[in-house]
Amino acid sequence: MNERLQKMENLAWKISDERKGEEDVIAVLLFGSVAKGNVHPESDIDIVIVKDSEEHLMRRNESFMGGIKIELWEHSCSFYERLFKREWQPKQMFLYSLPLNILQECKVLYDRESKFEKFKKNAMKWNWPQNCKEFIKDKLRRALDNYKERDYDKFERLVYLRKLFLLDTCRRLLDIGKPVSIRNKDYYLKCKEHFSLRDFEMIFGKIPDIEEIESLVERTIDIFHSEVKNREPWTELKDAENYLESKNDFMATISLQNGAYYLGCEGLSNRNVEMENEGFLYPESEIELIEKLRERWTEFYDIYRKVHNVDAWHEKEIDFTFGYLLKRLEQVEFKYLSSK
């Protein structure tokens, strides 16, 4: 075990020992890179304090100990219990992927009622309900049908290509019982762990050069401070900053794309622009965002276009990549339809 990992694990145990004496604390879970034993200079310590609370807790606080960032979450035990009771709708699978992901990768530091070791074992053999798989396959099929109904410009085709790929990756993760997400970064990491990275890098490649990324992150953060009241874009933009510090321009770019999406949606809302926004994962939502930015917020539309580095793509390259992906998706759709 390297010295940094040992130091971070010791801090995690210290936090657990400090919190487990509290009357309403029933478990302490360590997750993230430290739990996996795979830390890097930008790694922080991710800990969940599970409380016996009737309130639906999802609090998150940041602090520093010994120069190391601590992300401390407080969750109610019922959040994990509901995962296994399956008292939720298919569209909530992204929310309940959070406890599933934590349980699949965590180390249980404290478990007062011996619940969470059992939860972890159940999470490791998790199977998604069939209605969740049907939900995503239906979204994928609808996205394919919608794509055929109209002509898109180069920017729109590029984002449509990426969303179709993410939806298909989501489908594949459901099939193997893994958590799903609404973040590019998470799909990259899951592809790296479970599938080939070749397709992801082909579809999300052609990023801006490092100086351009730094400028785009800075400009986007400046706009964020004047436009946004919630924290969702900020998390992604801070990730982009952290990746830039470690010279990881690829991860900085895909984090920036997520943050820019949420910032664009909120900025349009501040301008009283109505959107039928289903969420980041669905191509129709991002096409709508692009159209509304082009009409109502041209300053940010220009930034958003550069974030996706549209000008680096030639139409023929998009044609080729689309053809490659559509060929695979046609096979998936055939298997799905024939199995019904």
SVG drawing of the C-alpha trace seen along z (x, -y; Angstrom):
<svg xmlns="http://www.w3.org/2000/svg" viewBox="-43 -38 47 52">
<polyline fill="none" stroke="black" stroke-width="0.4" points="0.0,0.0 1.4,-3.4 1.9,-6.1 -0.9,-8.4 -3.4,-5.6 -2.4,-4.5 -2.8,-8.1 -6.2,-8.5 -7.5,-5.2 -6.3,-6.2 -8.2,-9.5 -11.3,-7.6 -11.1,-5.3 -10.6,-8.3 -13.7,-10.0 -15.6,-6.7 -14.5,-6.4 -15.5,-10.0 -19.0,-9.6 -20.0,-6.1 -20.7,-7.2 -23.5,-9.5 -26.9,-8.0 -28.5,-8.2 -25.5,-6.9 -26.0,-3.3 -23.3,-2.9 -20.2,-4.5 -19.2,-3.6 -16.0,-4.5 -16.4,-4.6 -14.6,-6.0 -11.0,-5.8 -9.7,-5.1 -12.1,-2.2 -10.9,-0.8 -7.3,-1.3 -6.6,-3.4 -5.7,-6.9 -4.0,-9.7 -2.9,-13.2 -6.4,-14.7 -8.2,-11.9 -10.4,-12.8 -12.0,-10.7 -15.6,-9.9 -17.6,-8.8 -21.3,-8.2 -22.7,-8.6 -25.9,-6.6 -28.4,-7.8 -31.6,-6.3 -33.7,-9.2 -37.3,-9.5 -36.1,-12.5 -34.9,-11.7 -31.3,-12.8 -28.9,-13.5 -26.6,-16.1 -23.1,-16.7 -20.3,-18.7 -16.7,-19.3 -13.8,-19.8 -10.0,-19.3 -7.9,-17.3 -4.1,-17.2 -4.4,-18.8 -6.7,-16.1 -10.2,-16.9 -13.1,-15.0 -16.5,-14.7 -18.9,-13.7 -22.4,-12.6 -25.3,-12.0 -27.9,-9.5 -30.9,-8.1 -31.0,-4.3 -34.3,-4.2 -32.6,-5.4 -30.8,-2.0 -33.7,0.0 -35.9,-1.4 -33.4,-0.3 -33.9,3.4 -37.7,3.0 -37.8,1.6 -40.4,-1.0 -39.5,-3.3 -40.3,-3.9 -38.0,-3.1 -37.1,-6.8 -35.8,-6.9 -33.1,-4.3 -30.5,-7.1 -31.3,-8.3 -31.1,-4.7 -27.9,-4.0 -26.2,-6.2 -26.8,-3.8 -26.2,-0.8 -22.9,-2.2 -21.8,-3.0 -22.7,0.4 -21.0,2.2 -17.6,0.5 -17.6,-0.5 -15.8,0.7 -18.1,0.9 -16.2,-0.9 -19.0,-0.7 -22.3,1.3 -24.2,1.0 -27.1,3.3 -25.2,5.6 -27.4,4.4 -24.9,3.0 -22.7,6.0 -25.9,7.8 -26.8,4.9 -23.4,5.0 -23.7,8.7 -27.1,8.1 -25.8,5.2 -22.9,7.3 -25.4,9.7 -27.9,7.0 -30.2,7.5 -32.1,4.5 -35.9,5.0 -37.1,5.7 -39.1,2.5 -35.9,0.4 -34.4,2.2 -37.5,1.7 -37.6,-2.0 -34.1,-2.6 -34.6,-0.5 -37.8,-2.4 -35.9,-5.7 -33.2,-4.4 -35.7,-3.2 -37.5,-6.6 -34.3,-8.5 -33.4,-6.4 -36.9,-7.1 -36.7,-10.8 -33.3,-11.0 -34.8,-9.7 -37.6,-12.3 -35.6,-15.5 -32.3,-16.9 -29.8,-18.1 -26.8,-20.4 -23.3,-19.2 -23.4,-20.3 -26.8,-18.6 -25.6,-15.4 -22.5,-15.3 -24.4,-15.6 -27.1,-13.2 -24.3,-10.7 -22.9,-11.0 -26.3,-10.7 -27.2,-7.6 -23.9,-6.1 -24.5,-6.9 -28.0,-5.5 -26.6,-2.3 -23.9,-2.2 -26.6,-2.7 -28.5,0.3 -25.4,2.5 -24.8,1.5 -28.3,2.4 -27.8,5.9 -24.8,6.6 -26.4,5.2 -24.2,2.1 -25.2,-1.5 -26.2,-4.0 -25.7,-7.7 -26.4,-11.0 -22.7,-12.0 -20.2,-11.5 -17.4,-11.0 -19.2,-8.0 -19.8,-6.3 -16.2,-6.8 -15.1,-5.1 -17.7,-2.3 -16.5,-1.7 -13.0,-1.5 -13.9,1.0 -16.5,3.2 -16.3,2.5 -13.8,1.3 -12.8,-2.4 -12.3,-2.4 -15.8,-3.4 -16.0,-6.0 -12.8,-7.7 -13.8,-7.6 -17.1,-9.4 -16.0,-11.8 -12.5,-12.4 -11.3,-15.5 -11.2,-17.7 -10.0,-21.3 -6.3,-21.9 -5.4,-22.5 -5.2,-26.3 -8.7,-26.4 -10.1,-24.1 -8.7,-26.3 -10.2,-29.3 -13.6,-27.6 -13.6,-26.4 -12.8,-29.9 -15.5,-31.5 -18.1,-29.0 -17.3,-29.4 -17.6,-33.2 -21.1,-32.8 -22.0,-30.2 -21.5,-32.7 -24.0,-35.1 -26.6,-32.6 -26.9,-29.6 -28.4,-29.0 -28.1,-25.2 -24.9,-23.2 -25.3,-20.6 -23.3,-22.5 -20.7,-23.5 -19.8,-20.0 -19.0,-19.3 -17.1,-22.5 -15.0,-21.9 -14.2,-18.4 -13.1,-20.1 -10.8,-22.4 -9.3,-19.6 -8.7,-17.5 -6.9,-20.5 -4.6,-20.7 -3.6,-17.2 -3.2,-17.8 -6.0,-15.4 -7.6,-17.4 -9.9,-14.6 -11.7,-14.2 -11.7,-18.0 -13.6,-18.3 -16.2,-15.7 -16.8,-17.1 -17.1,-20.6 -19.7,-19.3 -21.9,-18.1 -21.5,-21.3 -22.2,-23.5 -25.4,-21.5 -26.8,-22.2 -25.7,-25.8 -27.3,-26.3 -30.6,-24.9 -30.6,-27.1 -29.6,-30.2 -32.5,-29.7 -34.8,-29.2 -33.6,-32.6 -34.6,-34.1 -38.1,-32.6 -37.5,-30.2 -39.6,-27.0 -38.1,-23.7 -39.5,-20.2 -36.3,-18.9 -36.2,-15.2 -32.6,-15.2 -29.0,-15.1 -28.9,-11.6 -31.6,-12.0 -30.6,-13.5 -33.9,-15.3 -33.2,-17.4 -29.8,-18.5 -31.1,-19.3 -33.8,-21.5 -31.1,-23.2 -28.9,-23.9 -31.9,-25.4 -33.0,-27.6 -29.4,-28.8 -29.1,-29.7 -32.3,-31.7 -32.1,-33.3 -28.6,-33.2 -26.1,-33.5 -23.1,-34.3 -23.4,-30.9 -24.3,-29.1 -20.9,-30.1 -19.2,-28.7 -21.2,-25.6 -20.3,-24.9 -16.6,-25.3 -17.0,-23.0 -18.0,-20.3 -15.2,-21.3 -17.6,-21.0 -15.3,-22.6 -12.7,-19.8 -15.2,-17.3 -15.7,-16.9 -19.1,-15.8 -17.6,-12.6 -16.2,-11.7 -19.6,-12.1 -21.2,-10.1 -18.7,-7.2 -19.0,-7.2 -22.8,-7.4 -22.9,-4.5 -20.7,-2.5 -22.9,-3.1 -26.2,-2.8 -25.2,0.6 -24.6,1.8 -27.9,0.2 -29.9,1.9 -28.7,5.3 -29.6,4.3 -33.0,3.2 -33.6,6.4 -32.7,8.5 -34.9,6.4 -37.9,6.6 -37.5,10.3 -37.4,11.1 -40.7,9.4"/>
</svg>
